[in-house]
């Protein structure tokens, strides 16, 4: 499993959104400039996040993008699934995948356990936790 550039951008955009007061909108252009991400690419990424219910977008003078729920209710797993779909180490772990070797596969159980562990870790910390850690790291850097 490798995180795509779009997923990486989505995670960083959500980190930015998690740092503003919940309910406030911010322009996609502002996020793109701050993160040095091509604005058009970020717009497509935000559209995918909007379609999945991670963010809300609004046009107009007071428009922009904001999180759809508080950052303590949103995980990296949520964002990754919004961009990439169900997270799977291998196609054989898919719900509807039919494999004649499944009963005899020597690595299927290992892959299942690994996938569960990865999903558990990605679901463990919320974006609120990530922001707390980010602020703690920034404070430590300032002290040096």
N, C-alpha and C positions, 0 to 999 in steps of 0.2 A: 504494500500500500504506500503510495506516494502522494503527498498533498500537492494539488495543482496550484499554479500561480493564482488562478482565480479564487481558489479557496483561501490561500494565504492572504490575498487582498481583502477578501470578505471578513476574515478573522480580524485583521488589523482595522478595518473600517468599523466593525462592531466594537472593538476596544475604544476607538475614538468616540463613538456614539455613547458608550457606557460612561464616559467621563463628563458628559453634559447633563444638566438636570433632566430627569425623566419627563417626557412630554414636550420638551423643547425641540424644535426643528433646526437642522443645520444644512447648509447647502452642500451638495455633493462636490462642487468645485472646491470648497474649503477643505474637505477631507482629502480630495485628490492632491491638492497643492501641498498640504501638510505631510502626506505620506509619499509624495513624489510618485503618484500612480497616474497613468493616462486617464483623463476624465471620462472619455467615452467608454473605456474598458470598465471603469468603476461604475458608470451608469448601468451597464449591462449586468454587472454583479449585483447592484442594488435592486434591479428589476427581479432577479432571481430570489433575492432575500425577501422582497416584497411579496412575491408570488407564494413563497413558503410561509409567510406570516411572521418572519423574524423582524422586519421593519415595516413602517408605514411611511408612504410618501404623500406629499401634498403639493399641488401646483399653486402658483400665485405669489403674491408679495410676501406673505408670511410662510411660504412653503419650504420644502426641503425634504429631509429624511430624518426619522427618529426611530428608536427602538419601539417595538409593539408591546413589549412588556418590560418590567424592571430588570436590570442587569443581574440581579440575584436569582432570576428565574430562567436564565439563558446560559447554555453551555457551549463549549467548542463543538461537541458532538452535534448539537442542534444546527449550528452554522455549516458544519461540514456536510451533513445530510441534506441541507437546503441547497447546497451548490452541487454536490456530487451524487446525491441519491443515497440509497442504503449503503452503509459502509461495510465492505466485504474484503477480506484478504484474498479470497479466491472465489470464482464463480460457483464452485461446488457448494459453497456455504449459503447460497441463495435459497430462499424458501421453496421456490417451485422448480429448482434444478433437479433433473432426473439423471442419475448416474448409475449405470449398472455395476460399477466397481465400488459403490459406496459401502456396502456391507463388508467388503474385503480390503478397503483402503487403509493402508498402514499410517497415513498421516492425517486423515480426516479429523480424528479426535483432537490431535495436536493443534490443527488449524482452528477448530471450533473454540478450544480453550484460549488460544492466543487472541482470536477475534473478540471473545467476551472480555478478556482482560484489557484490550485496547479500548473497546467501547466503554468499559467501566471507568477507565482513567480519563477519557475524553468527556465523560458525563459527570465526573466527580466535582470538578471546580467550576464555579459559575464565572461569568464575566465580572461580577462584583469582586470575587476573590482575586481574579487576575489583576484588576485595577488596584486593589490593596497591595498586592505583591509588587506591582509596577511602581507605585508611590514609595514603598519601602526601599526598593532598589535605587530609585532616583535620589532619595534622601541619603542613602549610604554613599552614593557617588559624590553628592554635594559635600559630605563630611570629609572626603579624602583630599 
